[in-house]
Amino acid sequence: MWGNAIRIARIHGFEIKVDASWLLIAALIVWSLATAYFPVEFPDARTPALLVMAVAAMLGLFGSLIVHELAHAIVARRFGLRISGITLFLFGGVAELQSEPVSGATEFWIAIAGPFASFCLALGFWFSALVSDIIGLPAAALSIFGYLAVINLVLALFNLLPAFPMDGGRVLRAWLWTRSGDLVMSTRHAVTVSNVIAYGVIALGLYAVFSGALAAGLWPILIGLFLLATSRASLARLETEVAFDGRTVATFMTRDPWTARVDQSLSDLVNNVFLEHAITFAPVLENGTLLGYVDTQIVRKIDREHWTTVMVEDVIENVNNDNSVFCDMTGLDLMARIMKTGRRKFLVVDAERLAGVITLTDVLAVINVSREVGPAPHQSYSRTAPE
Ligand SMILES: [Zn+2]
């Protein structure tokens, strides 16, 4: 997800990375602090001094965001979850959990740790401002500490908005999850609340834009759209995980599919296999040995007038690691393979023999049915803790 992230440090064993998009935000923060915020307090200050203050405040904010994410990461590690790293990007920071929390209580403590850290930082900076005033540090230090105290308080409160997958949304889901014991239903409710908030934030942004505050309005609109997209994606990922829990390709593939022969002409194939059985993809066998497959896309590339003379063996796509999967591949791995390669149909092999075929349609059917009526009864969906 973070293709452009640059590794900048390692703290407590966590990789700290900065996405290129954060640099844009850093520049915006410096610019707005140096041209609008600090000049109000220091009208006589010169540009270089204002820039130094703005950069110092930006670095303070940068450190605060990392502390917020570190708090999530450290608590998650205490609960035995693995964290791949911390990345700062356009909309703040994210601690990337390699696995999801296993219970509502775990999720609650991990989620609340970040805003708690931001509250502590706000208090700490407020206290620093007091002390620097007492011991007579320059007014600039006082102003920077004051700014950081306010911004951390805002960060803590903003993150506590019950919008999933932000911290507050996770707290809400943890509470629903603990009460009902149903993770999927709790996530659905949390996403519904989240969507209401996201549309509210977008409406506020639009109001600002139409009132003439273009720059101030764009930011909430972007955040609202980001929330809508990420909450939807989180729910879809969870529903997929639940639908495929413990299921392998063998459990939902098409067994004994219609097949084609190498010595068949394309017109024979089209009329007696594709049209006859309403299929678009057929494994090719010779004496029971799987050779590969043909599909309607391959046939369409050949001029229709040649269909009677061109044989299946002339156009066959030979079986290989790209177009075949094993019976015991998990549904989730298959899904990942489809997303990565864009391929929609696979031969399923078992000990080098054809076991069946599996298509994207089969995969989506499993997800849709599970979404409508819940996972298959033999499954008790549970999240497995990492070793
Ligand atoms: Zn957080």
Residues whose N, C-alpha, C, O or C-beta is under 5 A from the ligand:
A	BS01	ZN	G114 N159 D167
